[in-house]
Structures are given as structure tokens and as C-alpha cells.
Amino acid sequence: MMNSSKIKSIATVLIILLSLTAAEVHSQTKKEIQFSLDTLYRSNLKLQEEYRKLIEVWKQYDTFYTHVKLSMLDKEFANESIVKGVPLFDEVWKEKTARLDLLEDSTVFLLDSLNHLYEEQVGLLAQNELYLRMLTGQLNEAAYPNTEQELIGLWQLYLSPMQLSGEAYRTGLVSYNPFTVADSLQKHNVYQMEFKAEELAIIYFKDGRKQNCFYEVVNFNVGKPYEINCSKQQDEFEMTIHISPMPSGLEVSYEIPLDTTQVVYFNGVMKH
């Protein structure tokens, strides 16, 4: 059997070992608790920062809602909450959208009407210009060449479109109609001709074109109708101008080269 001294020594060693073990366990628990506390503290700081940001966003939303509410809703709904205000916004938005659609349709209709009026105005201005040029041509002093040589020079033409109506023995000339402003006709409107020596001519059209060509006078007569044939093969250009001495001056007429069922002419006077 062990003596008491050995038992005491063994007990002492065991007590020391248990103390060391308890101290180690106690030390590890404190570290874990401190780590948990640090983690909770960091989480708390993060939550506080997110809360601050949410408060800022909420203030912005509240400011926006208040502004929209005062702008769109009646004063009696000024204190309504967002939950009750959103349906009211929807109704107001639908009403404003309908008004905008109606305004857009009205604007389109107004623009169409203005464009139509503008086109009519342009047409009336073109007709007025035509009538003014014709009246000016009638009032200017008439010039009658006595020889082919006297045709040389610059001539002003005051013309209007005319067309034949009806059949043989029932025909007539029609003029001063709305068709006079059609671009397909006006581009053939000659306002100036210049006859030069060696049977060279320059024809000026109202659309800005200028045609150089040769001309030939056929059956010239001081008191009777005759013709001037203008042509240029390279440009495939050909025009026959009929001239009749009249009290108002030299009356001119030529057919417009259009592919139509009716024959259309430009007719008027030619003066120096």
C-alpha cells in the first residue's frame, strides 16, 4: 500500500494539472466571447450605416411624393398617405395621358390644315404672279419684227397653260384653272428667249433650266402666223413655237410635252 506521503504528492500533481486545464479552458472561452462581441459590434455599425442610408432615401422619396402630390392632386388630398395617394395618381395620370393624346391628334390635324393652307397660298401666289406677268406683257409696248434678222435679241414671254376640251367641231380652249400651278406643267414654262446669230438660241425656263439649241424660222411673215423650230440632238430637245402677230404683240403658243389624254399648251405674248 502506498504511504500517505506518496498519496499526497500524487494528489498535489493532479490538482496542479486540473488547475492548468481549467485555466486553459477558461482562457479559450474568453477569446471566443471577445470575438463574438467584436463581430456583433461590427454588424451593429454596418446596420447603423444602412439605416442612415435608408433614412436619406426615404427623405428623398418623401420629398418627391410631397412635390408630386401637391402638383397633381387637389388640395383636399394634400395629407393623404402614399398607400391612398398612389391610386389617385393613377387616375390623374390616365386623365392627363388622355388629354395629351387628344392634344397630339389636334396638333396633327392643325399641322395638316396649315400645310394645306400653305399649299393653297403657294398656288395662289403662283397664279397671281402669272396674271401679273400676263398683264405686264399686255401693257408693254408691242414689237413686230419686219424681218427674220429683227428676231435676234432677247424676248420676254408672258404665258399661261391652256388645254383643248371636247372633240372636233366641239372643241374649246380652257385656261386659268387650278392645274396651272402643277410642277409638271410649270417646269415647261418659258419666260425668256434669246435668239442669236447663226441660228443659235437660249431658252430660259421658270424652274431654272437653260436650254441651248438651234432654231429655224419657217414661213416668216410680218402679218401672218409662222413657226420657229428649236432643237438639239445631243439633248434630245425639240420645241415648235407658233407665232401670230396680234395687236397686243407677238402671240406665242407651244405644246407641252406631257403624256396626257389632253393636249396642253402654253400660250401668251412675246415682247422685247
C-alpha positions in Angstrom: 0.0 0.0 0.0 1.1 3.5 -0.8 2.1 5.6 2.1 0.4 8.8 2.9 3.3 10.9 1.5 3.0 9.4 -1.9 -0.7 9.8 -2.0 -0.3 13.4 -1.1 2.2 14.0 -3.8 0.0 12.4 -6.4 -2.9 14.4 -5.3 -0.9 17.5 -5.5 0.2 16.8 -9.1 -3.4 16.0 -10.0 -4.6 19.3 -8.5 -1.9 21.2 -10.4 -2.9 19.5 -13.7 -6.6 20.2 -13.2 -5.8 23.8 -12.4 -3.8 24.2 -15.6 -6.5 22.6 -17.6 -9.2 24.8 -16.1 -7.2 27.9 -16.8 -6.7 26.9 -20.4 -10.4 26.2 -20.9 -11.3 29.5 -19.2 -8.8 31.4 -21.4 -10.2 30.0 -24.7 -13.8 30.9 -23.7 -12.9 34.5 -23.1 -11.3 34.7 -26.6 -14.4 33.3 -28.2 -16.7 35.6 -26.3 -14.5 38.6 -27.2 -14.6 37.5 -30.9 -18.3 37.3 -30.8 -18.6 40.7 -29.2 -16.4 42.2 -31.9 -18.4 40.6 -34.6 -21.7 41.9 -33.1 -20.2 45.3 -32.8 -19.1 45.4 -36.5 -22.5 44.1 -37.5 -24.2 46.8 -35.4 -22.0 49.5 -37.1 -22.9 48.2 -40.6 -26.6 48.1 -39.7 -26.5 51.7 -38.4 -24.8 52.8 -41.7 -27.5 51.0 -43.8 -30.2 52.6 -41.5 -28.7 56.0 -42.2 -28.7 55.5 -45.9 -32.3 54.2 -45.8 -33.4 57.3 -43.9 -31.8 59.5 -46.6 -33.5 57.6 -49.4 -36.8 57.8 -47.5 -36.4 61.5 -47.1 -35.9 61.8 -50.9 -38.9 59.7 -51.6 -41.0 61.7 -49.2 -39.9 65.0 -50.7 -40.7 63.6 -54.2 -44.0 62.3 -53.1 -44.9 65.6 -51.4 -44.0 67.5 -54.6 -45.9 65.2 -56.9 -48.9 65.2 -54.6 -49.1 69.0 -54.4 -48.6 69.2 -58.2 -51.1 66.6 -59.3 -53.7 66.2 -56.6 -56.3 68.6 -55.3 -55.7 70.3 -52.0 -58.2 68.1 -50.2 -55.9 65.2 -50.8 -52.7 67.0 -49.6 -52.4 64.9 -46.5 -53.1 61.5 -48.0 -50.7 58.7 -47.3 -48.7 57.0 -50.1 -51.0 54.0 -49.9 -54.1 56.1 -50.6 -52.3 58.5 -52.8 -51.0 56.0 -55.4 -54.4 55.1 -56.8 -55.3 58.8 -57.1 -52.1 59.3 -59.0 -53.0 56.6 -61.4 -56.4 58.2 -62.1 -54.8 61.6 -62.6 -52.1 60.1 -64.9 -54.7 58.4 -67.1 -56.6 61.6 -67.4 -53.5 63.6 -68.3 -52.4 60.9 -70.8 -55.9 61.1 -72.5 -55.6 64.9 -72.7 -52.1 64.6 -74.2 -53.3 62.1 -76.8 -56.2 64.4 -77.7 -53.7 67.3 -77.9 -51.4 65.3 -80.2 -54.3 64.4 -82.5 -55.4 68.0 -82.6 -51.8 69.2 -83.3 -51.5 66.7 -86.2 -54.9 67.9 -87.6 -53.8 71.5 -87.2 -50.5 70.9 -89.0 -52.3 69.2 -91.8 -54.6 72.1 -92.1 -51.7 74.6 -92.1 -49.9 72.6 -94.7 -53.0 72.6 -96.9 -53.4 76.3 -96.4 -49.7 76.9 -97.2 -50.1 74.8 -100.4 -53.1 76.9 -101.4 -51.2 80.1 -100.7 -48.3 79.0 -102.8 -50.7 78.1 -105.6 -52.5 81.5 -105.3 -49.1 83.3 -105.3 -48.1 81.4 -108.5 -51.4 82.3 -110.2 -51.1 85.9 -109.1 -47.6 86.1 -110.5 -48.8 84.5 -113.7 -51.6 87.0 -114.1 -49.3 89.9 -113.2 -46.8 88.8 -115.8 -49.6 88.5 -118.4 -51.0 91.9 -117.5 -47.5 93.4 -117.7 -47.0 91.7 -121.0 -50.2 93.2 -122.4 -49.4 96.7 -121.2 -45.8 96.7 -122.6 -45.3 98.3 -126.0 -45.6 95.7 -128.7 -42.7 94.9 -131.1 -43.2 93.5 -134.6 -40.1 92.2 -136.4 -40.2 93.0 -140.1 -37.5 90.6 -141.0 -36.1 87.4 -139.6 -33.0 89.4 -138.7 -35.0 91.5 -136.3 -35.9 88.4 -134.3 -32.4 88.4 -133.0 -32.2 89.6 -129.4 -33.7 89.0 -126.0 -37.5 88.4 -125.7 -39.7 88.2 -122.6 -42.6 85.7 -122.6 -45.8 86.0 -120.6 -47.6 82.7 -120.8 -50.3 80.7 -119.2 -51.2 77.0 -119.6 -54.2 76.2 -121.8 -55.7 72.9 -122.9 -58.1 71.7 -125.6 -61.5 70.5 -124.5 -64.0 68.4 -126.4 -63.9 66.7 -129.8 -63.7 68.0 -133.4 -66.2 70.8 -134.1 -67.0 70.9 -130.4 -63.6 71.9 -129.1 -62.5 74.9 -126.9 -59.6 76.3 -125.1 -59.6 76.1 -121.3 -57.3 78.2 -119.1 -56.8 79.8 -115.7 -57.7 76.5 -113.9 -56.0 75.2 -110.8 -53.9 72.9 -112.9 -51.8 75.9 -113.9 -49.8 75.6 -110.7 -48.8 71.9 -111.3 -45.0 71.4 -111.2 -45.2 69.0 -114.1 -46.5 72.0 -116.2 -44.6 74.8 -114.7 -41.2 73.2 -115.5 -42.0 73.7 -119.2 -42.9 77.4 -118.7 -40.6 79.6 -120.8 -40.2 83.1 -119.6 -37.3 84.3 -121.8 -35.8 83.5 -125.2 -32.7 84.9 -126.7 -32.1 84.5 -130.5 -28.5 84.9 -131.7 -26.7 84.9 -135.0 -26.0 81.7 -136.8 -29.4 80.3 -135.7 -28.3 79.8 -132.1 -30.8 80.3 -129.3 -31.0 80.1 -125.5 -34.4 79.2 -123.9 -34.9 80.0 -120.2 -37.4 78.0 -118.1 -39.1 79.1 -114.9 -37.7 76.2 -113.0 -34.2 77.5 -113.5 -33.2 75.4 -116.5 -31.4 76.9 -119.5 -31.5 75.2 -122.9 -29.0 76.0 -125.6 -30.2 74.9 -129.1 -30.5 75.7 -132.8 -33.6 77.4 -134.2 -35.1 77.7 -137.7 -37.8 80.2 -138.7 -40.4 78.6 -141.0 -42.6 80.7 -143.3 -41.8 84.1 -141.7 -44.5 86.7 -142.4 -45.0 90.1 -140.9 -48.8 89.9 -140.8 -49.4 86.1 -140.7 -48.6 83.2 -138.4 -45.3 81.4 -138.7 -43.2 78.9 -136.7 -39.8 78.7 -135.0 -38.5 75.2 -134.7 -36.0 74.8 -131.8 -33.9 71.6 -131.4 -30.7 70.0 -130.2 -30.0 66.4 -131.0 -27.5 65.8 -128.2 -30.0 66.8 -125.5 -32.9 65.3 -127.4 -34.6 68.6 -127.2 -37.3 69.7 -129.6 -39.9 72.5 -129.5 -42.1 74.2 -132.1 -43.2 77.7 -131.3 -46.2 79.1 -133.2 -46.2 82.9 -133.6 -49.0 85.1 -134.6 -48.8 88.9 -134.9 -51.6 90.4 -132.8 -52.5 93.9 -131.5 -51.0 93.1 -128.1 -47.8 91.9 -129.7 -46.5 88.6 -130.9 -48.8 85.8 -129.6 -46.9 82.6 -129.0 -48.0 79.1 -128.3 -46.3 75.7 -128.0 -47.4 72.3 -126.9 -46.2 70.9 -123.5 -44.6 67.5 -124.0 -46.6 65.6 -121.4 -48.0 62.1 -121.8 -51.7 63.0 -121.1 -55.0 62.3 -122.8 -55.5 66.0 -123.5 -53.2 68.4 -125.4 -51.9 71.1 -123.2 -50.2 74.3 -124.4 -48.5 77.4 -123.0 -50.0 80.5 -124.6 -49.3 84.2 -124.3 -47.3 87.1 -125.8 -43.6 87.6 -126.5 -42.1 91.1 -126.3 -38.7 92.8 -126.3 
